[in-house]
Amino acid sequence: MTILDTIAAHARERVVEKRRNRPTEALRASAESLPRGDFAFEKALAREELSFICECKKASPSKGLISPDYPYLSIAKDYASAGASAISVLTEPNWFLGADEHLREIASAVSLPCLRKDFTVDVYMVYEAKLLGASAVLLICSLLGREELRELLAVCDGLGLSALVEAHDEAEVCLALDAGARVVGVNNRNLKDFSVDPENSRRLRKLLPPDVLFVSESGVRTAEDVRMLREIGADAALVGETLMRAPDRKAKLAELRGDV
């Protein structure tokens, strides 16, 4: 099994455990009782300038502990004041040391749309995201079949949530488009071996039609990387470790954007 398979298997175990205390139908009823969302996440990415999705992440399987103290509320507020378009919040607890409560608190504290960054393997997790205050969920093509992906996208639409549908290669981009994805994220990091290839975004960008938003994920470290994304017509960049390790996150985001 790859690390991705292992993380996904644990996500399924998490759902089974949570379902014992709160069945899916009860969670669904609670989620559907909330006002329907207005797809704020994709609206935030649809502006003319390149948008930045800035990530709150304490650790990762490939890099280990990134932020020992992890003042996630302070980090999120820094991103908001620095001009981020959206915030990605890790909720996966074992390998990324995230928590649902991090998302709940951040979504309540900032006005930006928040992406629940987790390994969504069950509709249960979509309903959870809605109740936690997320505006979007991550759906990873390599974990989901075509029908499962379509089902989850339909549930997101019903709740007014956006879905960032993540692909790593041509076949997965085609799967995302066939399922009806409106926002496709190309991950430059191979989740099976964690190698990073920034050119992956350039190769796959041409497969997306103009009405589908394109997000480049992972490997965005310098203003030159951002320049390349603008050059290929990316709509957004998801930036995590580069900002999390920066002594001054506001200054780093300004540098990436080309403001300095």
Secondary structure, DSSP 8 states (H G I E B T S, - for coil): --HHHHHHHHHHHHHHHHHHHS-HHHHHHHHHHS-----HHHHHH-SSS-EEEEEE-SEETTTEES-SS--HHHHHHHHHHHT-SEEEEE---SSS---HHHHHHHHHH-SS-EEEES---SHHHHHHHHHHT-SEEEEEGGGS-HHHHHHHHHHHHHHT-EEEEEESSHHHHHHHHHHT-SEEEEESB-TTT--B-THHHHHHHTTS-TTSEEEEES---SHHHHHHHHHHT-SEEEE-HHHHT-SSHHHHHHHHHT--
